[in-house]
Amino acid sequence: MKIIFSVITILASYLISYFVIAVTYNRTLAIEYADYWCDKHNPEYYFYCDGDCDCANFVSQCLIAGGLDLSAGADGRGAGIDDKKCIPYCDDLHLHFIGGYHAIKWEMRYKGEPEPSWLVPGDVAILGKYGEDHWKHAVFAVAVEDDIMQYDAHSNPQCHEPISIWFNDPATDVDICYYYHIESEPPPPPTAWTVHQFDIVNSGCNPNAKTLSNAISTSRCTIYSTPAIQNDVMYLHDCHNQVIAYSVPDGFYLWHQADYPGSLNSEGAKAVALINNKLILRVMGYVYAVNTASEKHEILWEQVIGGGYSAPVVKDNKIYIQGYYGGVTKIYCLNPGTGDVLENPIEIKDDVEISIGGNNLYVACLYLQEITAIDLDLFKIRWTQQNIPGHVYSPVVPVGDKIYLSVLEHQLTTQQQAVSADNMLVISLSEGSPQFQKGDVSMDGQITAHDAQLIMQYVVGQTQLSAEQKELADVSGNGQISGYDAGLVMQMTTGLKKE
């Protein structure tokens, strides 16, 4: 049987990174407002913390003065806005921008790195602390003086200051900055996209792979998602927040469904997942299950998880996805039938890409340069490899005892080897995962009474252990797990037995 995969190619005069609401932004009016009010409070708006935490509120006012409507808030439904239609918190302002509202592109830079070449007066920047609070202080770009961008800001009001003022201020305590380019004119109409099918069995790595059928082409909208295929039906999620279904054998259009609550962005439409006649979508801070067996294709359930970068993945009748909610990034495990959270979410430090290999969920942190493996039986972290040389640019792809990932601007270490000269790494799982000592059944790097307790709970049938945990629990090395092993672990904790 031939293996078929679909590749989405976007045919456009130029590519936009995010779907932007068609509205004209008057930069001149926004900048004039910023310069006038940068050192004082506009009584028509709130003044947060007597000005000590008014930065995002001030930037919101500048954007509103330029003609923008921020009422969609952080989640497309108005979350995080006040009754003046401002967004007073930096992380909500960030989610608004990356959610497809007004910011046509955005980029993170470290302290000391040059600002993006596309940055112009009227754009926005939010400074933060790498690995902690990425969005702490918002500022508004107003002018270029001596080839240096100048900003206005509230919270210790500043007028026409370079970004270095905040980078070098210990009180601000920041070392990264997110820049957002605000589109001044309505975007052009969406251009056509095309879906091709290729025979990868017979073509191998041939770049001129044989096309198996006529390409599917339409002009609905730019497509960001990878397709999901089930029962010869391919599902796509486009930037107008529509699900579109096509027949795989002949490429015929079958149906589409629109108007799912919330606004879609390229982060939220990277992929869809299928499970039990349900299409799992991410739309802003929500996960939806769409009934593919019904002619109405209605939403069966929704779950709030917060904004995020990862697409949903499915294994053993469970859904896994990352969400940023309440200032914390977590990995969630959801019931596909109801959307309920099944396990206690695992806290992660950063935006991530996730993928499944064997019985592990691999979590690749985009900015912290680390990969974490989560044991899906226990839903707990097995190991973390830090100092990945570069920013992760793709989900991890596990193959055998190795994992593959794409990174940006990497330098190789002895535990990693290049697959190509550009941006692909291979990491050996045997080298990447820590080697736990016998007796460390919890795999937390320590041997404690808790490990002995786990052994006894397993012996009496009160808990389950993974294959690796069973090997660690057999402290005696006799091939059996018993109370004797628990006793040996207790001796280790008191120093009576060497580890």
C-alpha positions in Angstrom: 0.0 0.0 0.0 1.4 3.3 -1.0 2.1 5.8 1.8 0.8 9.2 0.9 1.5 12.5 2.6 0.2 15.9 1.9 2.3 19.1 1.6 0.6 22.5 1.8 2.3 25.1 -0.4 1.2 28.7 -0.2 1.3 30.6 -3.5 1.4 34.3 -2.7 3.2 37.4 -3.9 4.5 37.6 -0.3 3.7 35.6 2.9 2.2 37.1 6.0 3.0 35.6 9.3 -0.4 36.2 10.9 -4.0 36.9 9.8 -4.6 40.6 10.6 -7.9 42.3 11.0 -8.4 44.6 8.1 -8.2 48.1 9.7 -6.1 51.2 8.8 -3.7 52.2 11.5 -2.6 55.8 11.6 0.9 55.8 13.0 1.1 59.6 13.0 -1.8 59.9 15.4 -0.6 57.1 17.6 2.9 58.7 17.9 1.5 62.2 18.5 -0.6 60.7 21.3 2.4 58.9 22.8 4.6 62.0 22.8 1.9 64.2 24.3 0.9 61.8 27.1 4.3 60.1 27.8 5.0 62.1 30.9 1.4 62.5 32.2 -1.9 60.7 32.7 -4.9 61.0 30.4 -7.9 61.4 32.7 -10.1 59.6 30.1 -8.3 56.4 31.0 -7.4 54.5 34.1 -4.0 55.1 35.7 -2.8 51.7 37.1 -0.9 51.5 40.3 -0.6 55.3 40.3 1.6 54.8 37.2 3.9 52.1 38.6 2.3 49.4 36.4 0.7 51.5 33.6 3.0 50.5 30.7 0.6 48.2 28.8 -2.3 50.5 29.4 -0.4 53.4 27.9 0.7 51.4 24.9 -3.0 50.4 24.4 -4.0 54.0 24.5 -1.5 54.9 21.8 -2.8 52.1 19.5 -6.4 53.2 20.1 -5.4 56.8 19.2 -4.1 55.3 16.0 -7.5 53.8 15.2 -7.1 50.2 16.4 -9.8 48.3 18.3 -8.3 46.1 21.1 -11.6 44.8 22.3 -10.8 41.2 21.2 -8.5 41.0 24.2 -6.1 38.2 24.9 -8.3 35.3 23.7 -10.5 36.7 20.9 -13.4 37.1 23.4 -12.4 40.1 25.3 -10.3 38.6 28.1 -7.9 41.0 29.7 -9.5 44.3 28.6 -10.8 47.0 30.9 -14.0 49.0 30.3 -12.0 51.6 28.4 -11.1 48.9 25.9 -7.4 48.9 26.9 -5.3 45.9 27.7 -3.5 46.7 31.0 -1.3 43.6 31.3 1.8 42.9 29.2 1.2 39.2 28.8 -2.3 39.8 27.6 -1.1 42.4 25.1 1.4 39.8 23.8 -1.3 37.2 23.4 -3.5 39.8 21.6 -0.7 40.5 19.1 0.3 36.9 18.4 -3.4 36.0 18.2 -3.6 37.6 14.8 -4.7 41.1 15.9 -2.9 44.0 14.3 0.7 42.6 14.5 1.7 41.4 11.1 5.0 40.0 12.5 6.8 39.7 15.8 10.3 38.6 16.9 12.2 38.1 20.2 15.7 39.5 20.6 18.2 39.3 23.4 19.9 42.1 25.2 22.7 43.5 23.0 21.3 42.1 19.8 20.3 44.6 17.1 16.6 45.5 16.8 14.6 44.0 13.9 15.2 45.7 10.5 11.5 46.0 10.0 10.9 48.0 13.2 9.5 51.5 12.6 7.9 54.2 14.7 4.4 53.2 15.7 5.4 49.7 16.5 5.5 48.1 20.0 8.1 46.4 22.2 7.7 44.4 25.4 10.7 43.6 27.5 11.0 40.6 29.8 13.2 38.2 31.7 14.4 35.1 29.9 13.1 31.9 31.5 11.0 33.8 34.0 8.6 36.6 33.0 8.9 37.2 29.3 6.5 40.1 29.2 7.2 42.7 32.0 7.4 46.2 30.5 5.7 47.5 27.3 7.0 50.5 25.4 5.9 52.4 22.3 8.3 53.2 19.4 8.0 56.9 18.4 11.1 58.1 16.4 14.5 57.2 15.0 17.2 59.5 16.3 20.9 59.0 15.3 19.9 55.7 13.8 18.5 54.5 17.2 14.9 53.8 17.8 13.3 55.9 20.6 10.4 54.9 22.8 7.8 56.4 25.1 6.6 54.6 28.1 4.7 54.8 31.4 5.6 53.2 34.7 8.4 55.7 35.6 7.4 57.8 32.6 10.0 58.0 29.9 9.9 60.0 26.6 12.2 59.4 23.6 14.5 56.9 25.2 16.4 54.0 23.6 15.6 50.4 24.5 19.0 50.2 26.3 17.6 52.4 29.1 15.5 49.5 30.3 18.0 46.8 29.5 20.5 48.5 31.7 18.2 49.4 34.6 18.5 46.9 37.5 15.1 47.8 38.7 13.5 46.7 35.4 15.6 43.5 35.4 15.1 42.4 31.8 17.3 40.7 29.2 15.0 40.0 26.3 12.6 42.0 24.2 9.7 41.1 21.9 9.1 43.4 19.0 5.7 43.7 17.2 5.2 45.3 13.8 1.8 46.9 13.5 0.3 46.8 10.0 -0.6 50.3 8.7 -2.9 49.3 5.8 -5.5 46.5 5.4 -3.8 43.3 4.1 -4.3 42.2 0.5 -7.0 39.7 -0.2 -6.0 36.1 0.6 -4.2 34.4 -2.3 -4.5 30.8 -3.5 -3.0 27.8 -1.7 -2.5 24.4 -3.2 -2.3 20.9 -1.7 -0.2 18.2 -3.4 0.0 14.5 -2.9 3.3 12.7 -3.4 4.3 9.1 -3.6 7.1 8.9 -1.1 7.5 5.1 -1.4 8.7 5.2 -5.0 10.3 8.6 -5.0 12.4 8.4 -1.8 14.2 11.7 -1.3 13.8 12.8 -4.9 12.9 16.5 -4.8 10.9 15.9 -8.0 8.6 13.4 -6.3 5.9 12.1 -8.5 2.5 13.7 -8.0 -0.2 11.1 -7.5 -3.2 13.2 -8.2 -4.3 16.6 -9.4 -3.5 19.3 -6.8 -6.3 20.6 -4.7 -6.5 24.4 -5.2 -8.7 27.1 -3.8 -8.5 30.8 -2.9 -10.1 30.8 0.5 -7.3 31.8 2.7 -3.7 31.2 3.7 -3.3 27.8 5.3 -1.0 27.4 8.4 -2.0 24.0 9.6 -0.5 20.6 8.6 -3.3 18.3 7.5 -4.9 15.4 9.4 -6.2 12.4 7.5 -8.7 9.8 8.6 -10.8 7.4 6.5 -9.6 9.0 3.2 -10.7 12.5 4.3 -8.1 15.3 4.8 -8.9 18.1 7.3 -7.3 21.5 7.2 -7.7 24.6 9.4 -7.3 27.9 7.7 -6.6 31.5 8.9 -10.3 32.4 8.6 -10.9 29.9 11.3 -12.6 27.4 9.0 -12.2 23.7 8.9 -12.2 22.3 5.4 -12.5 18.7 4.4 -11.3 17.1 1.2 -11.4 13.6 -0.3 -7.9 12.2 -0.3 -8.3 9.8 -3.3 -9.7 12.4 -5.8 -9.0 15.8 -4.2 -12.7 16.8 -4.2 -14.0 19.4 -1.8 -16.4 17.8 0.7 -17.4 20.5 3.3 -16.3 23.4 5.4 -17.4 24.8 8.7 -16.7 28.3 10.0 -17.4 30.6 12.9 -15.7 28.7 15.7 -15.6 31.0 18.7 -12.4 33.1 19.0 -9.8 34.3 16.5 -7.3 32.0 14.8 -3.6 32.6 14.4 -0.7 30.7 12.9 0.3 29.5 16.4 -3.1 28.0 16.9 -3.5 26.4 13.4 -0.2 24.6 13.1 -2.0 21.2 13.1 -5.2 19.4 13.9 -5.6 16.0 15.5 -8.3 13.3 15.0 -9.6 10.9 17.5 -12.9 8.9 17.6 -14.6 11.0 14.9 -13.6 14.2 16.6 -11.4 16.8 15.1 -9.3 18.5 17.8 -8.6 22.2 17.1 -6.8 24.9 18.9 -8.3 28.4 18.6 -6.5 31.0 20.7 -6.8 29.9 24.3 -9.4 27.2 23.7 -9.4 23.6 22.5 -12.4 22.4 20.6 -13.7 19.0 19.5 -15.6 19.1 16.3 -18.0 16.2 15.3 -16.8 14.9 11.9 -19.5 12.2 11.8 -22.3 14.8 11.8 -23.5 16.8 8.8 -23.6 19.9 11.0 -20.0 19.4 12.2 -20.9 21.0 15.5 -18.6 21.6 18.5 -19.0 18.8 21.0 -17.0 20.4 23.8 -14.5 23.2 24.6 -11.8 23.5 27.2 -10.0 26.6 28.3 -6.2 26.1 28.5 -4.8 29.6 27.6 -2.7 30.6 24.6 0.1 28.5 23.4 2.3 27.4 20.5 1.8 23.6 20.4 -0.7 21.7 18.3 -2.7 18.9 20.0 -1.3 15.4 19.9 -3.1 12.1 20.6 -2.1 8.8 22.1 -4.0 6.0 23.8 -7.3 7.8 23.8 -5.9 11.0 25.4 -5.2 14.5 24.1 -2.0 16.3 25.0 -1.5 20.0 24.5 0.4 23.0 25.9 -1.4 26.1 27.4 -0.3 29.4 28.9 -2.9 30.4 31.5 -2.6 32.5 34.6 1.0 33.4 33.9 2.1 29.8 33.8 2.8 27.4 30.9 1.6 23.8 31.4 1.1 20.5 29.6 -2.4 19.3 29.8 -3.9 15.8 29.4 -7.5 15.9 28.2 -10.4 13.4 27.9 -11.3 13.3 24.2 -14.9 12.5 25.1 -15.5 15.5 27.4 -12.5 17.7 27.2 -12.0 17.3 31.0 -8.5 17.6 32.4 -7.4 14.0 33.3 -4.1 14.5 35.1 -2.6 17.3 37.1 -1.0 19.6 34.4 2.8 19.6 34.3 4.3 23.1 34.6 6.8 24.0 31.9 9.0 27.1 31.7 8.4 28.2 28.1 6.4 28.1 24.9 6.9 24.6 23.5 6.4 22.2 20.6 5.3 18.7 21.6 5.3 15.3 20.0 5.0 11.7 20.9 7.5 8.9 20.5 6.9 5.5 22.1 5.6 6.1 25.6 7.2 9.5 25.9 5.8 13.0 25.3 8.7 15.1 24.1 8.5 18.8 25.0 10.9 21.1 23.1 11.1 24.6 24.8 11.4 27.2 22.1 13.5 29.8 24.0 15.0 28.0 26.9 16.9 25.6 24.6 16.0 22.4 26.4 14.0 19.2 25.8 12.0 17.4 28.4 10.6 13.8 28.2 7.4 13.1 30.0 6.4 9.5 30.8 2.9 9.1 29.6 2.1 6.1 31.9 2.8 8.2 35.0 2.4 11.7 33.4 5.5 12.9 35.1 8.8 14.3 33.8 11.4 11.5 33.1 14.4 13.7 32.1 15.4 17.1 30.8 18.3 17.9 28.6 19.4 21.5 28.8 21.7 23.7 26.7 20.4 22.6 23.3 22.6 24.7 21.0 20.0 27.1 19.4 16.4 27.9 19.4 14.1 24.9 18.7 12.3 25.4 15.4 10.3 22.3 15.1 8.6 19.5 17.1 10.9 16.7 18.1 10.8 13.7 15.8 11.7 10.4 17.6 13.1 7.6 15.5 14.4 4.5 17.3 16.8 5.6 20.0 17.3 9.0 18.6 15.3 12.2 18.4 15.5 14.7 15.6 14.8 18.4 15.8 15.4 21.6 13.9 17.2 24.5 15.6 18.2 28.0 14.7 21.8 29.3 15.1 23.2 26.3 16.8 26.7 25.1 17.7 27.1 21.4 18.1 28.3 19.6 21.2 29.8 16.2 21.6 26.3 14.7 22.3 24.8 16.1 19.1 25.7 15.6 15.5 24.6 17.6 12.5 22.3 16.0 9.9 22.7 19.0 7.6 24.8 22.1 7.7 21.9 24.3 8.3 19.6 23.6 11.2 19.0 19.9 12.0 20.2 18.1 15.0 20.2 14.4 16.1 20.3 13.7 19.8 21.0 10.2 21.1 18.4 9.3 23.8 21.0 7.2 25.6 23.1 10.3 25.9 20.3 12.7 26.4 18.5 11.0 29.3 20.0 10.9 32.8 21.3 7.5 34.1 19.3 6.9 37.3 20.8 4.9 40.2 19.3 1.7 41.4 16.7 2.5 44.0 15.8 5.9 42.5 12.3 4.6 41.5 10.8 8.1 41.4 13.6 9.2 39.0 14.1 12.5 40.7 17.8 12.1 41.1 17.6 11.3 44.8 17.1 8.0 46.8 14.7 8.6 49.7 12.0 6.8 51.7 9.6 7.8 49.0 11.3 5.4 46.6 10.9 2.6 49.2 7.2 3.5 49.5 6.8 3.3 45.8 8.3 -0.2 45.7 5.9 -1.4 48.5 2.9 0.2 46.8 3.8 -1.7 43.6 4.3 -5.0 45.5 0.8 -4.7 47.0 -0.8 -3.6 43.7 -1.5 0.0 44.7 0.5 1.6 42.0 2.1 0.9 38.6 5.7 1.3 37.5 7.1 1.9 34.1 9.6 -0.6 32.6 12.5 1.7 33.5 11.1 2.2 37.1 10.9 -1.6 37.5 14.5 -2.0 36.6 15.4 0.7 39.1 13.2 -1.0 41.8 15.1 -4.3 41.5 17.8 -3.2 43.8 18.8 -6.7 44.8 19.3 -7.6 41.1 17.5 -11.0 41.4 14.9 -10.2 38.8 12.1 -9.7 41.2 10.6 -6.7 43.0 9.7 -7.4 46.7 9.8 -5.9 50.1 13.4 -6.9 50.3 14.2 -4.3 47.7 12.3 -1.6 49.6 14.4 -2.5 52.7 17.6 -2.1 50.7 16.4 1.3 49.6 15.8 2.3 53.3 19.3 1.1 54.1 20.6 3.4 51.3 18.8 6.4 52.9 20.4 5.7 56.3 23.9 5.0 54.9 23.9 1.3 55.9 24.1 0.3 52.3 26.3 1.9 49.6 24.4 3.1 46.5 
